[in-house]
Amino acid sequence: ILLKFNSKNEQNELSLLDTSLNYGAVPPDNENALVYVIKGLTGGYNASFTNQQFYRYNHTYAENDLRDLWNYELDLSQNQIALLVDHSWELLGQEFTYYFLKQNCGYKMAELLNLVIDKPLLPSVKNWAMPSDILTSLADERKHGKKLIKNITIIKSRQNSFRDKFVLLTNTEKKAVSNFILNNDLENLPSVLENEINSNKKVIDTLLDYYAFSLTKKNADPKSIETRRRAILLSRLKLDTKDIEWPSSSPKPPPHKSQNSSMLQTSIVHNDKLGTGVELRFRGAYYDYLSNNSGRSPFTQMSMIDLTMVHQQNKISLKKLDLIHVETLNISPTNLPEDKAFAWKVKAGVKKQNLSCDGCLHGYLSGGIGKGYLVNNNSAVYGMVTGEVSAFGEKTLELNTGLTAGFITGYDDWWKSHVELGFQKSVTSSQKIRKFISWENRFSNSKWWDIRLKIEYDKATEFKISAGYYW
């Protein structure tokens, strides 16, 4: 999250020369990833405010990192703006200690905005700061009866700009785009029909976005890409200068419409081996496949500090603690060469070996790689090859490998469903193949709550009904 000061003579989200204020840690160049995480969590880095023209951030995030930017325009008075500008100037050059979970960019920007906004922008019940919580608070704030946010716009990444345009093309236009990308003969310039000028413009515009984001790839061939872009531009110069007539499309919902980032969930659970019990689950952040993920990448999940305790057989025990879980299907709606990537996941924590055992906890680090495919706008299938290292006690390590496959679908945000099945085989012991399957459904389109039903088999069958509260 960063603060952008809009110039008076140019009021739009892409005012690239506008001054912007950012806050972040100052690590050394080429810092080791593990060291970066540890120091970021423990206050091992200094941090500072920096000001640069907006085009630098637009280039870094939208052009290179291929991430969408959302622009929330605030309805502030000139006196309030002047106070923010003056205090921002005082902050430049000051050094702070950076903590990833607390005194991060969200925390410092909330502090700054609280100079002119009376309402706390971060929830007092959380001892950690999530940048997304600021957007939720700003969206709820009123000034003299009017919303504090007077306009929300999106600056699409090059990749998403290409994807959104490609989806709006006709089948004939999509074929023209694909043929030019897959054909090495530059004499075959992008064209639909001689009298379809608007179609040709759309094809050329889509191709320009494709090659622009292709340049950000590690294995990109700049010389070849520039040659093809030049050929496309020459064909565009042969057409008139009128604006392109794109068909209308539904706007993307902004990030503050998604479910709140922290969850507290209670469940009634019945296990055919261990009996009936009650579960309490706490997830510090962020979301899973079934969450209402407006403004986020589809078919992804990311969570940190996901803890589940269970009261069963007259005792309370730990069922699982996921320290981190990141998973993405990386689904491409185009399946063109530079617009494809592998599905992957990484997960680490403590969990029970299976659903049938009691007190059989072990630490683990697991991962997977595979592919995901779009079935329709709301559904996807995927498959992954997986591996897991488990630790039992002080000296016992076990290596497992396996396969998983799944299906995710939903309808109108009221209902989402996720089915996953697979097997796992130990490489280091003679244990039998472990088979598992789960089916979970989420009901509700609220930011604040949902109801979930889940059935799962992993050496025991378990039924669960859950009510979740998000804040």
Sequence and secondary structure as in RCSB ss.txt:
>XXXX:A:sequence
ILLKFNSKNEQNELSLLDTSLNYGAVPPDNENALVYVIKGLTGGYNASFTNQQFYRYNHTYAENDLRDLWNYELD
LSQNQIALLVDHSWELLGQEFTYYFLKQNCGYKMAELLNLVIDKPLLPSVKNWAMPSDILTSLADERKHGKKLIK
NITIIKSRQNSFRDKFVLLTNTEKKAVSNFILNNDLENLPSVLENEINSNKKVIDTLLDYYAFSLTKKNADPKSI
ETRRRAILLSRLKLDTKDIEWPSSSPKPPPHKSQNSSMLQTSIVHNDKLGTGVELRFRGAYYDYLSNNSGRSPFT
QMSMIDLTMVHQQNKISLKKLDLIHVETLNISPTNLPEDKAFAWKVKAGVKKQNLSCDGCLHGYLSGGIGKGYLV
NNNSAVYGMVTGEVSAFGEKTLELNTGLTAGFITGYDDWWKSHVELGFQKSVTSSQKIRKFISWENRFSNSKWWD
IRLKIEYDKATEFKISAGYYW
>XXXX:A:secstr
  EEE  TT  STT TTSEEEEEEE   TT  HHHHHHHHHHT EEEEEEEEEHHHHIIIIIIIS   EEEEEE 
  HHHHHHHHHHHHHHTT  EEE SSSSSHHHHHHHHHTTT  S SS TT SS  HHHHHHHHHH EETTEESEE
EEEEE  HHHHHHHHHHHS HHHHHHHHHHHH   TTS   S TT HHHHHHHHHHHHHHHHHHTTSTT  HHHH
HHHHHHHHHHHHTS               GGGS  S EEEEEEEEETTTEEEEEEEEEEEEE TTS  TTS SSE
EEEEEEEEEEEETTEEEEEEEEEEEEEE    SS  GGG   EEEEEEEEEESSTT SS EEEEEEEEEEEEEEE
ETTEEEEEEEEEEEEEETTTEEEEEEEEEEEEEEEETTTEEEEEEEEEEEESSS    EEEEEEEEEE   SSEE
EEEEEEESSSEEEEEEEEEE 
